[in-house]
Amino acid sequence: GDSVTQMEGPVTLSEEAFLTINCTYTATGYPSLFWYVQYPGEGLQLLLKATKADDKGSNKGFEATYRKETTSFHLEKGSVQVSDSAVYFCAPHTGNQFYFGTGTSLTVIP
Amino acid sequence: DTGVSQDPRHKITKRGQNVTFRCDPISEHNRLYWYRQTLGQGPEFLTYFQNEAQLEKSRLLSDRFSAERPKGSFSTLEIQRTEQGDSAMYLCASSQEGSRGETQYFGPGTRLLVL
């Protein structure tokens, strides 16, 4: 069946460091790919998405590229800020199948 | 747009009791989803509705769980004969059916503790 594997955390980085959170998925169909974020004390919200191969989603300095050949959707940011401290969830969605990764907790220290 | 709301935000109950949660989606959204999230895990899909029709149910949704969306607006999730293993955050989300990649908008969740 469908599944998603997400880099385990927690991840602690210094401000302005480079961030990568790996995400790979298996899907029987052709999923749309999402990254959702949960800031402390808040609900889940969309960070970015991509709906077809080679699409790049981007938002708030974060980027992820839909790699169909490697079934991956890694999240990257060139320079993290303290305000990026949150839990990040990779989520492939196909038809009636809605999966979320286990989440990666990121803490950015000044 | 007032966002997705859920009620109650917290519920403590004793094992064996029944509980019911309510979700009010964003008004123009025709899809509504229920998820369960335990500590340190991502949301696990339970079920979803398109208008009033329940289109998919996860095997996680045992016979003790039932969800309704009678008029295609708000939804309720009922858990009968609660067990300690039901303790979790129950999340509701809504979306508008459209082209690929529709975004789900999440509510704040209902945290359930079964004693």
Interface residues (C-beta under 8 A of the other chain):
Chain A: Q6 S32 F34 Y36 G43 L44 Q45 L46 K49 A50 T51 K52 F89 A91 H93 N96 Q97 F98 Y99 F100 G101 T102 G103
Chain B: Y33 Y35 G40 Q41 G42 P43 E44 F45 Y48 L55 E56 L91 A93 S99 R100 G101 T103 Q104 Y105 F106 G107 P108 G109
